[in-house]
């Protein structure tokens, strides 16, 4: 049994910038946001090394995203491990209290989807709050930054949280360096934004009515962290994270994208409640 304590290593931050309303794609794409758990943080001290948040509390969300494209489905992040939902009070590790109400697998079932129906799986990064259910998607094609792939199957990462995703070593895999156009029509593009982990990524989705949406992964963990440019302690490379944040903000402006900080509760609450979707 894997302890949720390793989940604390994978926090992220999300923040909004501008958003576009003009149609940017003729392709019928749907973006579903699933509730794949929460974190109640009893002390935000680990969310900055400068002490800004010491003693403060935070409620974080932990969504998974399903992108339905005429050419197939992409699952972006897999949330807390589904077995967490079997524990009514979740799991506490230090200042982190992880909970899950509805299993990812049961949410997909609401749309008539089984794990082995998902054509593509990608993770913003391999930490356990994002890779919790990754082993269930071994029949999907796994799209991953080559440095993240190297990192996730290195001995330290496998030892700490490999049990969540180790089956993916057998999955059909597409490696990329800087970006990957999932469906070949520029509508859903994975963008490398390293720093939090060696090959962390973000996701740009061009929707017909809702405009462009940019999912942050854990480049930021919460909206205030984006404003204050704070950085939590669980960063593989702070310098790289700063560079990636510059690239991310430039991309958000260039694409007039609605930025979703994946762990930011406000951003989550402004999205259509599953099984409603953006299109
Ligand atoms: Zn995270």
Boltz pocket constraint, residues with backbone or C-beta under 6 A from the ligand:
constraints:
  - pocket:
      binder: B
      contacts: [[A, 7], [A, 10], [A, 11], [A, 12], [A, 127], [A, 129], [A, 130], [A, 218], [A, 263]]
      max_distance: 6.0
